[in-house]
Amino acid sequence: MLRLHCVALTVVLSAGCGSVGNGHQPDAPPAPDASTRGTIHVTVLDPSGTGAPAVGANVVFIDPGGTLVKRVATDSAGKADADVLPGASVTSVARINNVYQLQTVLAVKPGDDLVLGVKSSDFTSLGTFTVNYPAFASAANYEVAGPCGVLFISPPVAGGTPPTTATFTMSASCKVDPMELIVAPTDANFVPIAAIGKTGVPFVAGGSTTVTGSYQGVRSFTASYMNINPIVTSMSLSRTVPDTFGISSSLSVASPIPNQAINLTGGVSGSNARLISRFTTATRSFQDVRQNLSGTAATYGLDATANLLPWIDQPTIDLANRKLIIPLDTTGTSNAKPDLFRVSASYRRTDMNNVTTTFTWTIFAPEPGDIPLPALPPEAGDVLPTTTDTVGTVSAIMVEIDTVANYDAIRKDLNAAVTLYSGARPPATTVRSSSSPLQLR
């Protein structure tokens, strides 16, 4: 019996101590003079997520202070442009049937070439690949980790012997070539009891490889956390090898003490390990510290207060004043500035013909705080919230990335940045995020 378990991460994204580190993107435009007007270019993507241009979408450019610069419809390539002052905002309004998608980027600068919209992941199948591995005498099952997730291999019949071969499907969204493969025999509860791996395996559709050598014992791992403030009511640690799609072990702790140790046993070794430390408050605000380290490392240390960003309590929409209210709490945090802040809000209205229209508005900013909604002109559509609208979910996230200099370096395509740095293989050693409470609706 084969069961496929893929790990998907959602960082309800956004962003501390200002970012430092190498790997900064080199193409951020130079800072213009605050009084110099210049051109920014915008490409709007279709709300369906295909990546196709949104033709005829409204784009609104507003100077700092709220002066409308231009409202224009995108051309056949989904493009629009305007001359603005540094610190302006740009908002796109695209529609599919009775659903409006609004995207706003704040603090833009002349010279920007922005992409507004999301392109969904490409889940096209690239073919299958088979892994053969040696038998382990006491194995009740096997876990086989490939680039797209973990296969759980069980005996074909109760009490039988699990097979020593596994075939997975590679998709475009998670392809790694060459790839690392890890095999872990487990007990009846799928707890690893040993491991073996192979690196540098080329992917060939319909191909195969054989993992050879001797199984190694599982690894014990200890994480030591310091300066945890009592605002943290629970925390957890997960360790996956070789990345977030790999073999995972985790443990949760209620009411952690200021200096808390978490011991994981049954973990495996690989070239890399991905740690996710999650801290949660009584109001269900939460923060993640994601960090890469050697797959053979046995210990890890983290100063919570020095690394945590401000907490985000539940955001709301002030419908009367058309303003997003973002409550922040710096208790037990570094109060560092993030690289990215994102807030998403939805609301809906039903007309006299009982037709309901839904609006989703995502706003990106360089730092967290209350945000007045841009005063869009009537020509952009009847999209601004009213006091009779029904509010849906409102969520916010801030993100700080050690390989990103600042907001300017990722402003070109902030949706893509969110996807990249919240994914299983971010091009960064450390990614810190702070998110508002999850809303169950």
N, C-alpha and C positions, 0 to 999 in steps of 0.2 A: 504494500500500500504506500502510495506517495502522497504526501501533503506538502503543498508549497506555502511557505510563510514569508511574505515580503514586508519589510519595514518601511513605512512611509512617514516622514516627519512633516509636521506643519508648524512652522513658527508663525505664530500669529504675528508677523514680523515688525520690527522697528528698532531703535537703539540706545556717560561716563567719563572718566578721565579721557580726554581726547585720544583718538586713535593714533597709534604709532606703529612702526614696523616697516619692513621692506615689502616689496611686491606691489607698491602703489601703482595705480593705473596712470600711465604717463600722458594721457591725452586730455586731461582736464584743462579747460580754457583758462588763460590767465585772468586774474581779477581785474575787471574794468573799473575805471573811475566811476564813482557813484552818480555823477551828473552826465555820463556819456550814454546816449541812446544807441542801441545797436540791434541787429537782427537776430532773432532766434527762430529755429526751424522745428517743426513738430510733425511727427508721423503718428497717426492714430490707427490702431489695429481694430479689426472687426470684433465685436463683443462675443462672437461665437467661439473664440479661442483658436481659430484656424491659423492665425498669423497673417491672414490676408488683410489688405488695407481697408479701412472703413471709409467708403466713398460718401460724401455728403454729410459727414458728421460735423456738428458745430464745434468750433474752437474759439474760446474767449481769452483774450490777452488783457490783463489788468495791471497797470503800473502800481508801484508802492503808494499807499495812501488811498487806493480804491478807484483811481481814474480809469475808466474804460478806454483802452487803446484801440481794440478792433474785435469784431465778431465776424468770422469767416467760415465758410463751409470747406471741408477738405476736398481736394481734387481727386482725379481718378487713381492717383497713387497714395491716397490717404494723407496728403501733405498740406500744411498751411504754415504761414510765417507772419511775423510782425516785428516792428522795431519797438523795443521796450527799454526801460531803465533797469539797472541792476536791482534785484530784489522784487521784481515783478512776479506775477503768477500766471499760469496758463491752465485752462480747464477744457477738457474735451467732453462732449455730450453725444453719445452714440445710442442707438435704439434698435432693439429687435422686438417686434410686435408690441406687447404692453410692458416691456422691461427696458428701463433706461439705465445705461452705465455711464457714470460721471467719474472722471479722473482729474485730479488737480495736483500740480507740482508747484510748491511755493519756493520762493527764494531762487528764481531762475536768473540767469545772467546773459547779456549779449554774447553771441557766439555759440550758445547751447544748440545742440541738435538732439531733440528729445524724442523718445518713443513712449506713447501712452497706450496702455492696453497689455493684455496677457496673451501669450502663445502657449497653448496647452502642450504638455509633454508628448513626445512621439513614441507611442507604444507599439510601433510596427515590429513584427517578429522578424528577427534576422536569421532564425534557424535554431536547431537544437545542438547540444553538445553533451557527450557522455563521459562520465568520470568513473574509472575503475579504481578500487582501493583494496588494500589487504584486509582480511578478516581479523576481528578482535574477539578473542575467545569468549569473554563474558558480556559481549554487547547484546542488549535487548533491542536496540534500535541504532540508527546512525543519523547524524546531522551532517549534511553536505552543503557548505557555503560556497556560492558562486557570486558573480557580480550583481545578479538580480534578485538575490534572496537566499533563503535556506530551504533545502529539501529535507523533509523528515521521512526517513526510510524505515519502515516497520516490516515485520515478518508477514508473508502472504497469508499465513494461517496462524491461529493462536498457538503459542508454544513452539512455533517454528523458528528457523534461523533467518535473520534479516539478510537480504541480498547485499552483495558487495559491488553494486553498480548503480549509478543514478544518472538520469538524463534530465537536463534543464533546458529551458528555452531562453535565448538571449533576445532582449528587445532593445530598440534603438535608445530608449530613455535611460537605460542603465548599463549600456555596453562599456566594458573595459577590455582593452586588448593591447598588450598581453594582460593576462588576469592571474589572480591568486586564488587558489582553491584550498579549502580547509575541510577535513573530515574529522568528525568527533564521534566515536562510539559512545552510547549513553546507556543509562540504566532504564528501567521500565517507565520512569517518570520523565524521561528525556533530559536527565541531568548528565552532562558530559563526564566521562571517566578517563578519557585519554584524548589525544589529538595527533594528527599528522597533516602536513600541508605540502603544497607545491606552488612555487612562484614562476613568473615568466612564461605562463602557458598561452600560446597563441590561440585565438579563436578561429575556427574554421567551421562553417555551417555544415552540420552532419558529422563533424569530426569527433575525436575522442582523445583521452589521455589516460595514462595509468600512474597513480600515485604510489611511489615505492618508499621503502625504508621502514623504520621502526616507529611505532606509536610512542609518544612521550606522555608523561604524567600531566595531569591538569595543573593549572597554576592557581595559587592563592594570591589574592590581591587585596591590599589594604590602602584605603583612602583616609587621610587625616584632614579634618576641617577645623579651622580656627575662627574665633571671633564671630560665631553665629549669634545674631541678636534674637531675643525672645519673640520678636515679631514673626519669626519663622516657626510655624506650628507643625510642619512636617517636611521631610526631605527624602530624596531618593537618589540612588546612583545606579546607572546602567553602564555596562562595559561591553562593547561589541567588537569583534575581530573578524576581518581586518578593517571594516568600516561599519557604517550604520546599517548596511544590508547583511551584515555577517552574523556569526553565532554570538548570542547575547546572554549575559547573566545580570541580575539586578537585585536590589534590596532596598526596602523603604524603612524609614525611621520616623516614628511619631514623637513629637516634643523633643527635638534634638537638644543636647546640652551645648554650651558655648564652644567646647572643644570636643567634637564628635568624630569617632572612628567608625568606618564602615568596612567590614571584611566580606569579600566575595570569594567563595570557593567554587570549584568546578569550572572555572574559566579556562580558556585555551590560549595558546600563543600563536602569534602571526607576525607579519612584518610590521603591522600597525595595529593600534587599538584606539577606539573612539569612546571617550567618556562623556556622559551627559549627567551633570549634577543638577538636580531640580530642587528649588526652594519654594515653598508655598506658605501663604499667610492664612489667617482665619477667614479673610474675605475672599479667598481663592485666587488672589493675584499670585502669579508665579513667575519665576525666573529660571532660565537654563544657562549653565556654563558648559559649553561644548569644547572639548579639547582633544587634540591628537597627541599621542605619545607612543613610544616604542611598544610593540606587541609583546616584548619580553619583560617590560617594566613590572615590578612587583609592588611598588608603592607610588603614592601620589599625595600631594599636599595642596590645599587651597585655603587662602584667607578670605572668608566670605565677605566681610565688610569692605575689604579693599577691592573686591571684584564685582560686587552686586551693583546694578544700576538702580535708579529710583524705581519704586513700586508704582504700578498704575492701578488705581482702584477703578470701579466700574464707570466708564465714560457714558455720557448722556447727550441728548440733543435738546437744546433750548429752542423749541419751535418758534416761540414768539419773537426771539431775537436772532434766530437763524445762526446759532453758534454751537459749536461742539465744546462741551465741558469735559476737561481731562483732569481728574483729581490725581495728584501725585503725593507720594510719601517717601521721604528720604531716610526714614528710620533704619539704622543698621546697614546703610549702603555707602558707596563711595561718592554718590551724587555726581558721577561722571557724566559727561556729555556724550551722547551716542553719535554714530555715523548716519543714522537713519531713524526717522519716526514715521509711522504710518497709522492712520486711523480710518476705519471703514464703518459706514453707517448705512442702514437700510430703512426705508419708510415706504408706506403705500397709501393710496387713496382710491376710493370707490365713487364713481360718478352717479348721476341720477338714473342712468341706464343699467346700473349694477355692474359696470365694467371696472375692474380693479387694475390700476397701474402701479408697478413696483419700481422704486428707485434705489440704486446702490451707488454710494458715493465714497470713493477712496481718495484720501488726501495725504500727500507726502510732504514732510517738512524736515529741516535740519535738526530740530530739537523738539522735545515734548512740551505741551502746554495747550491752553484753550485756543481754539481756532475759529474765528468768524468765517462763515461760509462766504465765498466770493459772491458779490452782487451781480449775478448774471443778468444780462438784458433779456427782455421778452422774446427777442428774435431767436434766442437759444432754446426756446421752448418753455412750457410751464412746468419747470422742474424744481424750483426752489420749494423747500418744505413749508407747509402751512400749519396753523394751530389745530386744524381738524384732521391732519394726517395721523396715521397709526404708525408708531415707531416699531421697527423690528429689532434686529441686533445692532449693537454698537460695540466695536472692539478696537483695541489699540495695541501696538507693540513698538518697542524701540530696540535697535540692534547696534552693537559695537563689534567691529571686526579688526583683528590685529594687523591684517595686511592691507587695509584700506585707510587712506590718509584722512578722509573726511567726506562729507555729503557731496562736495563738488566732484569727487572722483567717481561716484556711482550715479550721479543725477541723470545721466544720459538715458538710462533705462532702469528705473527703480524697481519695476515689477520683476524684471529679470534678475536684478541683484537679490531681491527677496528669495526668489526660487533657488538661485545658486548657493547662497550662503546659509540657507536653512535646509539644504539637501544633504544627501548621504556623504558627499565627497566635496565639501567646500574647499576652495583654494586658500585656506587659512589654517593656522594652528589653533587659534582660540576664537570662538564666536560667543558673545554674551548677548542674551536677549531678556527683556522684561515685558511681560504680557498682562493685559487686563484679564479679569476672571472669565473663564469659559461660560458662555451662556447656553443653556439648554432650552431650546424652543421647539 
